[in-house]
């Protein structure tokens, strides 16, 4: 029997899925295993496969099949219909940006990245500025084209690439609520913590022992080591495909929590990917629902579940077992207070849970202004420093600790930053619903039992894949529309209780 | 300016090169890094990329371009002309076997592999026989089609896949010469060695120390660790692309020579791949000249250069340094005699240099008879055992040590085995020419200096890529036509001197 247009599309996207899996492994290998001198060769392989992936997605054949499948969409069930919608979305994105613009962006960003590194070394933003300018120029073109293709405002179209279904208006509503409450919350938390500051656990811990500790915790969380790996890299990340997940962390010999919580964070991503609907795993609808939701899963694990008194109760004996630690700074109470310590810092990546969204809101505000032409690139350093001082009361003395700290803009990632804070907001809303559904959760976490958490997430988040838009998914999972309310409740309860 | 048909072909094959690089990394990862439970996912990725590779190679566009480029071939220089010839060869191979036959072979061989494992476990050839029969059936069809496409006899067409330019007639000439001399040589060598047998060096050596030893030797051989890796796997192999070579070995804690010489063998492959003409590295003419030549490089290193008194002189202090060994069995003389010990054994993979070709000649004789229908699959065990007894004077008591020992036929590799022995023959002929050109070679090897070897190989073998057919390449490199003469001289000098 001949395949229907929709079924033929499934075949096409199955091939694309295999390409993405191969690309992911090539990237993982480049960061974890590849010899340093092989970067050029790998770059060529990645570029060739990406080009081929793009070509397969933009053939006239796929266009025709999409039109014919959409004409018969009324006969499709829920999942295939959502799958068709996601196929369309992927193709619209791919076709919107012409290969010439993609090529120019690739060139401009790889040059900008080089000069970003140079500028950081020299502590001189001016070395980077003209290259960032060029990137901004091209990203503006891309945003306009994407916007036309998806019937969205340019900035919304950029956000849509990373977190489909979220607009700048949604972000504004949430960030306005956060801006209103966070400064006061941060002040109060810092004051309260200053009254009896925790002592910092110190020591020297081998990577081998820290690895054992991480592996034991990851196993408790449910990470399947027969279908995934833990390795080390400069920054923690998750690559691979469901069925072969590769996560990394970075171990710091003088701080056992960096490596462990990095692994926990990435395990959150991994469990999401592993829990995606198995039946749809090689189709667009079987993929994760974008960056904000991915980040909600990693932050739910790292922040909501594991930077908690319950988790510390489970963790303390493991620290003793693997790291042979003891003493006053290793008590449950001190450890917990150490793990939720709030500090006004300059660097986003070092920021604690409470001040982190401030760093994001700053970037969101500035990247919109840059794209809209309201803020010239040359004025970025001053705008950055003033904004951080106003928001957090600290001011970088060098651009290395200011607007040169993140690589995102250099590589053309505009519309990306908001997903970090949205992830935290979504995580808190899920956390609230999860705890309402499972009142004994803390006891389970204290005993190292995460089966209940996983079941709930699989039913309400992981197993949905990309069947629903983000906001609907959250509404169905939590019974409430996406908002900052649960997040603010959570932060207040955590940081203003004694 | 518009690209010529030939230039357009170069673009097409550049894409194919990137695919092959990605496929190679996926295989390397599967053998070295991949979690066990991810085999299915990886299998899907490999199949999808292989299918895509095949599709790109067999498009009507490539066919048209080949015809147009061939029509204008008189205007091409030496290298592009050879490149065009290799493009044609690749496409003819790809188009000769229809996708339906490829699919049936893939199914039959994966089933045969499963039952090969089962038959080995049960020590029962009958479990494997029907599945081998099916594979033979399909390989016969494939050989006929390949033969038609390449104007070759069916078996020659199979050999041509692995070692282009070598026919069964070439193999027959060489193997006849070997069959005449080897039995006597083996007898005499075993008798001579029995008069004062070496003592076996014993001890327990950690993998970490053995690895250090291998790395030091590999560095001396010129292996560039900034563009390659050494890892461990069940059987040693070489994957990757020039610019990112991945070799593996297997360390045996009670025998330091298995791991070291495995690494040396694979380094021979790696140095060949790394020395291929850089300018043509993403084109067919920039690839290695097939399996026999690949094997000549690994065997030249392992056998001709490193199982030698000169190499043992260099090695002994390294064994002391890394493995802290001393005593009578670790003297230069004893170590050398240990490394060239000749034994009549049942298993090809365990065979020494002198008896190894006997195992190959047996397989060559039997696989031709099976394909030609002269030897029914059911009669293979008896034919095998009788043949080995006649050739080597030992007879397997179980098929596990007989015709079930190799996986090659199960996975459809007919025409593959001869390349192992041809590799040894070519290695010896190259070794003779190399030593004539560099009379002080042994002194250099004794001092751990391999620069001269590498220069000669780069000029005469590696840098040629696939520009010449095998026999011409050997003629140009050694000044003599390919023959068994140098090999027999080498074996006599090595095994019949005191």
Interface residues (C-beta under 8 A of the other chain):
Chain A: X14 X15 X17 X18 X19 X21 X22 X25 X26 X29 X33 X34 X35 X36 X37 X38 X40 X41 X42 X44 X45 X47 X48 X49 X51 X52 X224 X225 X226 X227 X228 X229 X241 X242 X243 X244 X282
Chain B: X14 X15 X17 X18 X19 X21 X22 X25 X26 X29 X33 X34 X35 X36 X37 X38 X40 X41 X42 X44 X45 X47 X48 X49 X51 X52 X224 X225 X226 X227 X228 X229 X241 X242 X243 X244 X282
